[in-house]
Every structure is written in C-alpha cells, then in structure tokens.
C-alpha cells in the first residue's frame, strides 16, 4: 500500500544506516542512534515529498533547499575540523550530522516564518499578490452582463472557462425545452464574443474532478487550487464558496452597488404601469429595475408622475421605494394641457356648428 511504502521505507533506511554506522563508530551507541535518526528523517522527506511540497510555493522551497545546502557544507567543514583535531573516530558521525541537522532546521524555519529574508527580494505567501485569474461559472456566462463589464476594463483577466462549464452550457443548448435551449445558445454566443475581446484574455481549463459530478463543487475546488476568484450570479454557490475560503465576485451584488442612491424626501419621476398589492396603490420602476410603490396611485396607470420618497425598504430580493404623489411629470402636464385644449376646441366647434344650423332655420322661416 502507498501508506506502508511511505512509512516503512524511511524506517528500513534508518535501520540500515544505524547498522552501517555502528561498526564505523566503534560501537558508540549515541553515534549509531544519531545516524539512524538522521537517515530516517531524510527518508521521510524523500518518500513523502509529493505531499510535503504539493502546496508549497517556490519561495519556501528555496529557503528549505538553501538550508539543506548550507547543512551539507557545514557538515563537511566541521567533519574536516574534527579529523584535523584528531577527535576519536566514534564522534566523527556526530560532527557531520549535527551541523547538517541544525542548518536544515534553520532553512525550514525561515521557509515557514515570515520576517527575516536571506535571499534578496523573495517573498512569503502572505506577501505575494493573489492571482488575477477569474473563473466564470455557468450562470454568469448565460447572463451575458460579464461581456459588458469586460468591455469597460473594470475587471482584469484572464478569464478561466472550465471545460466542465462548457459541457454544461452545451447540454443546456441541446435541451428540448425551447427556453433552456435559447439560454444555452446565448451562453455559447457570449463565450464567442468574450474570446474576441482584445483587452481580456480568455483561457479554457481542462482540469476536471472525477470524484464529483456537481459543477458547483468542481468550481469551488478549482478556485481553491488555483487561487482564482469565482465570478457567479448563483446565491447558493456564492455562500458555499465563501464558507470554503474562496473569494467570490457576484455580479448581482455589483449591480446593487451601482444603483443610484435615492434618499427620503427626494422627488423622482416614474411611470405608473400596474396596480399594487395593497388597495389604491400604483407601482412603477426606476431605470435600474428598482420597484417604486405610489400611495393612492391606482388611478394614475399609464401616466408619468412626480413622486416624493417617504421610505426605503431593503430586502433580500432588492430595494423597494415607497412614495406619495406630488403631481404629474412635466411632459405629462404638457400632454394633459394639449388634451384639454383639443377637448375645448372640439366643444367650441360643436357650439359653432349648432349656431350656424339654428341661423339657417330662422332664415327659412
């Protein structure tokens, strides 16, 4: 088994090293033990290097390698000094192993501790700038607003499109449901337009995870492994990703943040387009889609009016603005005046026609 291989390999290497060092150290137990432990620890590092160095940065590995190199050099020189001083041979292995172990420990300590630098401008993980990669999920691609945002240069790339997201969009575009099919084709069209942008680089990632079939779980894993930011419109995916330490950019949150600020007491112009839920209410919308409820506005359907903001309610679905009627909007006032003028003119014409008819009757008499 893999676990046994990684454990028993270093153990066997340590025992063999101790057996070889025992006659060389003329039976000194301390020297035999030190050599056996040193080889055992080295074997642990070698046999488990895949696990130990999987998530390590190049900076940390450089610190550790420097410590190992200085350890070898120090061990060599200390060993030469021990020989020149004609120390008893049983102590020679200790003279070699101790400086090697100390320098190696210092190297690994510096690799795992921020602060002291020994290699110029090398930086630790907490000082390294996070990657600029943005991973797009299915909802963002189909939504299409990411294309407009990318064209404004507010988000830098590169954009990463996972292959499993492409497959999901393709499945949606092949759906027998006409609504889903149109959404899928729109997503493919948005991807094509994104790739044609000159200011954003779009890359396809072929990394996949066979241990799960859920696209959301794969997106979270990919974001964690690459350090990229996940762009999504999915509320549930947003929360799950944040719980697992993934940085999320939600386009809906961006849209809410960019909505114009409306304060209580401010006058706004809207068109009342439908009735409200409560009695005698009218409902209109701002340009950004914010719902505006007009008290006593039921009889204003189809009219442009000026309303005064009385209160603002923030809900999970967005913002609702409650208002009261101030008057007709300027353009609506002009239209109302034109209608009254036309109506008055029509009534005047009918009166003149009646007078002319009456005069003709009198002349006949």
Secondary structure, 3 states (H helix, E strand, C coil): CHHHHHHHHHHHHHHHHHHHHHHHCCCCHHHHHHHHHHHHHHHHHHHCHHHHCCCCCHHHHHHHHHHHHHHHHHHHHHHHHHHHCCCCHHHHHHHHHHHHHHHHHHHHHHHHCCCCCCCCCCCCHHHCCCCCCEEECHHHHHHCHHHHHHHCCCCCCCEEEEHHHHHHHHHHHCCCCHHHHHHHHHHHHHHHHHHCCCCCCEEEECCCCCCCCCHHHHHHHHHHHHCCEEEECCHHHHHHHHHCCCCEEEHHHHHHHHCCCCCCCCEEEEECCEECCCCCEEEEECCCCCEEEEECCHHHCCCEEEEEEEEEEEECCEEEEEEEEEEECHHHHHHHHHHHHHHHHHHHHHHHHHHHHHHHHHHHC
